[in-house]
């Protein structure tokens, strides 16, 4: 996985932010996560080797802003440059997840139109309230590639109204770190069922630190959370049906 963190830091805005991993890691180093700073790798996509070739070769997937939010208001002053770099590399696929989908139309470039083909936007929802609010906006936005992330999954969520043909896939995962809230396997399976009913791809990314299955709560080490999700073998590829 190739990460491009343009800026660092964020502000908590909803229930899913309560145990934010960025805050947790920054606290270990005495850093204030609420201070938004531009990173040294800001121009990574357009950096070149001595022979003039890009340091990031073509046909790579670039995960963007994992230590912040691409639509963060404090980053407005840098975002136009970010869009220019994304536009300059149509040979890469850029992915960013956001809890601030309500800011999307205020943050896109003038030539966005129906969206850049090399940008995939993942809208994050952690409970039913956020799903209702954010996805009602998300489904009506001009974006070429749309996906939904339910992570950390904090309760059972009904996505059925929003699983239209525009949504390419849904990703689900629990919460990690100290004080993690329980993620129930029944919730995961219910979202999977909704995706299969509407032929939307589904991925169970990770269990989280506290995972409930068959009435038991399991404490799962961080290094095993993705592995345990993979062992469940419940991912669904909608395209394979055609």
C-alpha positions as CSV (number, residue, x, y, z in Angstrom):
1,X,0.0,0.0,0.0
2,X,1.4,3.4,-1.0
3,X,0.5,6.3,1.3
4,X,0.6,9.9,0.4
5,X,0.1,12.0,3.6
6,X,0.0,15.6,2.4
7,X,-0.7,17.1,5.8
8,X,-0.9,15.9,9.3
9,X,-3.4,16.4,12.1
10,X,-7.2,16.7,12.3
11,X,-10.1,17.7,14.5
12,X,-12.6,15.2,15.9
13,X,-16.1,15.7,14.6
14,X,-18.1,12.6,15.3
15,X,-18.5,9.4,17.3
16,X,-16.0,7.5,15.2
17,X,-13.3,9.9,16.1
18,X,-13.4,9.1,19.8
19,X,-10.4,6.8,19.8
20,X,-8.6,8.1,16.7
21,X,-5.4,6.3,15.9
22,X,-3.7,9.5,14.8
23,X,-4.4,11.1,18.2
24,X,-3.2,8.0,20.0
25,X,0.1,7.8,18.1
26,X,0.8,11.5,18.4
27,X,0.2,11.4,22.1
28,X,3.0,8.8,22.4
29,X,5.4,11.5,20.9
30,X,4.0,14.5,22.7
31,X,2.5,15.9,19.6
32,X,-0.8,17.8,19.4
33,X,-3.0,16.3,16.7
34,X,-5.1,19.4,16.5
35,X,-2.2,21.3,15.0
36,X,-2.4,20.9,11.2
37,X,0.9,20.8,9.5
38,X,2.0,20.4,5.9
39,X,4.2,17.3,5.4
40,X,7.5,17.0,3.7
41,X,6.1,14.5,1.3
42,X,3.5,16.9,0.0
43,X,4.8,16.8,-3.5
44,X,5.5,13.0,-3.6
45,X,3.5,12.2,-6.7
46,X,5.5,14.6,-8.9
47,X,8.9,13.8,-7.6
48,X,11.3,12.4,-10.1
49,X,14.4,10.2,-10.2
50,X,17.6,11.4,-11.7
51,X,16.6,10.0,-15.1
52,X,13.5,12.1,-15.0
53,X,11.1,9.2,-14.3
54,X,8.6,9.6,-11.5
55,X,9.5,8.1,-8.2
56,X,6.0,6.6,-8.1
57,X,5.6,4.5,-11.2
58,X,2.4,4.3,-13.2
59,X,-0.5,2.1,-12.4
60,X,-0.1,2.5,-8.6
61,X,-2.9,3.0,-6.1
62,X,-2.1,5.9,-3.8
63,X,-3.9,6.1,-0.5
64,X,-4.2,9.8,0.5
65,X,-4.3,11.6,3.8
66,X,-4.3,8.7,6.2
67,X,-3.1,10.9,9.0
68,X,-5.7,13.6,8.4
69,X,-8.8,14.3,6.2
70,X,-8.4,15.5,2.6
71,X,-11.4,17.9,3.0
72,X,-10.2,19.3,6.3
73,X,-11.0,23.1,6.4
74,X,-7.5,24.0,7.8
75,X,-6.0,22.4,4.6
76,X,-7.9,24.6,2.2
77,X,-4.8,26.7,1.5
78,X,-2.9,23.6,0.2
79,X,-5.6,21.7,-1.6
80,X,-5.5,23.5,-4.9
81,X,-1.9,22.4,-5.2
82,X,-2.9,18.8,-4.3
83,X,-5.5,18.7,-7.0
84,X,-2.9,20.0,-9.6
85,X,-0.6,17.1,-8.6
86,X,-3.4,14.6,-8.9
87,X,-4.4,16.0,-12.3
88,X,-0.8,15.7,-13.4
89,X,-0.7,12.0,-12.7
90,X,-3.7,10.4,-14.5
91,X,-1.7,7.2,-14.5
92,X,-2.2,6.8,-10.8
93,X,-5.4,6.1,-8.8
94,X,-5.8,8.3,-5.8
95,X,-8.0,7.2,-2.9
96,X,-9.1,9.3,0.0
97,X,-11.6,8.7,2.8
98,X,-13.5,11.5,4.5
99,X,-15.9,12.2,7.3
100,X,-16.4,15.7,5.8
101,X,-18.3,14.9,2.7
102,X,-20.5,17.9,3.4
103,X,-17.5,20.1,2.4
104,X,-16.9,18.3,-0.9
105,X,-18.4,20.8,-3.3
106,X,-16.5,23.6,-1.6
107,X,-13.2,21.8,-2.1
108,X,-13.2,20.6,-5.7
109,X,-11.3,22.3,-8.6
110,X,-13.0,24.4,-11.3
111,X,-12.5,21.7,-13.9
112,X,-13.9,18.8,-11.8
113,X,-17.2,18.5,-13.8
114,X,-18.3,14.8,-13.2
115,X,-15.1,14.0,-11.4
116,X,-11.5,13.0,-12.2
117,X,-11.4,9.4,-13.4
118,X,-8.3,8.8,-11.2
119,X,-9.9,9.8,-7.9
120,X,-11.9,7.4,-5.7
121,X,-13.7,8.9,-2.7
122,X,-14.6,6.8,0.3
123,X,-17.3,8.2,2.6
124,X,-16.8,7.1,6.2
125,X,-19.8,6.2,8.4
126,X,-19.7,4.6,11.8
127,X,-23.3,4.5,12.9
128,X,-26.8,5.0,11.5
129,X,-27.0,8.7,12.2
130,X,-23.8,9.4,10.3
131,X,-24.8,7.1,7.5
132,X,-28.1,8.9,7.0
133,X,-26.5,12.3,7.1
134,X,-23.3,11.7,5.1
135,X,-24.6,9.2,2.5
136,X,-27.6,11.3,1.6
137,X,-25.0,13.9,0.4
138,X,-22.5,11.5,-1.0
139,X,-24.9,9.7,-3.3
140,X,-25.7,13.0,-5.1
141,X,-22.2,14.2,-5.7
142,X,-20.4,14.2,-9.0
143,X,-17.7,11.5,-8.3
144,X,-16.5,8.9,-10.8
145,X,-15.6,6.3,-8.1
146,X,-17.6,6.0,-4.9
147,X,-17.2,3.6,-2.0
148,X,-18.4,3.5,1.6
149,X,-16.3,2.7,4.7
150,X,-18.1,1.5,7.9
151,X,-15.1,1.8,10.2
152,X,-15.1,1.8,13.1
153,X,-18.4,0.0,13.0
154,X,-20.1,1.0,16.2
155,X,-23.6,-0.4,15.7
156,X,-25.9,-2.1,13.2
157,X,-26.3,0.1,10.1
158,X,-29.0,-0.1,7.4
159,X,-27.3,1.1,4.1
160,X,-30.0,-0.2,1.8
161,X,-31.2,3.2,0.7
162,X,-27.7,4.2,-0.4
163,X,-26.4,1.1,-2.1
164,X,-27.1,2.3,-5.6
165,X,-25.2,1.4,-8.8
166,X,-22.9,4.3,-8.1
167,X,-21.4,2.6,-5.0
168,X,-18.5,0.3,-6.1
169,X,-17.9,-1.4,-2.7
170,X,-18.4,-1.3,1.0
171,X,-15.6,-1.9,3.5
172,X,-16.2,-2.8,7.1
173,X,-14.0,-2.9,10.2
174,X,-13.9,-2.7,13.9
175,X,-12.1,-0.3,16.2
176,X,-8.5,-0.7,17.3
177,X,-6.4,0.5,20.2
178,X,-7.0,0.9,24.0
179,X,-10.6,1.4,25.0
180,X,-11.9,0.1,21.6
181,X,-15.6,-0.4,21.4
182,X,-17.1,-3.8,20.5
183,X,-17.7,-4.7,16.9
184,X,-20.3,-7.4,16.5
185,X,-20.0,-10.1,13.8
186,X,-23.8,-9.9,13.3
187,X,-23.4,-6.3,12.2
188,X,-20.8,-7.2,9.7
189,X,-22.8,-10.0,8.2
190,X,-25.9,-7.8,8.0
191,X,-24.0,-5.2,5.9
192,X,-22.7,-8.1,3.8
193,X,-26.2,-9.3,3.1
194,X,-27.3,-5.8,2.1
195,X,-24.4,-5.6,-0.3
196,X,-25.1,-9.0,-1.9
197,X,-28.8,-8.1,-2.3
198,X,-27.8,-5.0,-4.3
199,X,-24.8,-6.5,-6.0
200,X,-22.3,-4.1,-4.4
201,X,-18.8,-5.5,-3.6
202,X,-18.1,-6.1,0.1
203,X,-14.8,-6.4,2.1
204,X,-14.4,-7.3,5.8
205,X,-11.2,-5.4,6.5
206,X,-10.5,-6.1,10.1
207,X,-12.1,-7.2,13.3
208,X,-11.0,-4.5,15.6
209,X,-9.6,-5.1,19.1
210,X,-12.8,-6.3,20.7
211,X,-14.9,-8.5,18.5
212,X,-18.1,-10.2,19.4
213,X,-19.1,-13.5,17.8
214,X,-21.7,-16.1,18.9
215,X,-22.2,-14.2,22.2
216,X,-18.5,-14.1,23.1
217,X,-16.2,-11.1,23.1
218,X,-12.7,-11.8,21.8
219,X,-9.7,-9.5,22.5
220,X,-7.7,-9.6,19.3
221,X,-4.1,-8.3,18.9
222,X,-3.6,-5.6,16.3
223,X,-1.4,-7.7,14.1
224,X,-4.1,-10.4,13.9
225,X,-7.2,-8.2,13.3
226,X,-6.9,-8.2,9.5
227,X,-5.9,-11.8,9.4
228,X,-8.9,-12.9,11.4
229,X,-11.2,-10.9,9.0
230,X,-9.6,-12.7,6.1
231,X,-10.1,-16.1,7.7
232,X,-13.8,-15.4,7.9
233,X,-13.8,-15.6,4.1
234,X,-16.9,-13.5,3.6
235,X,-15.7,-10.9,1.1
236,X,-18.0,-10.5,-1.9
237,X,-17.0,-9.5,-5.4
238,X,-20.0,-8.2,-7.3
239,X,-18.2,-8.2,-10.6
240,X,-17.5,-11.9,-10.5
241,X,-21.2,-12.5,-10.9
242,X,-21.2,-11.1,-14.4
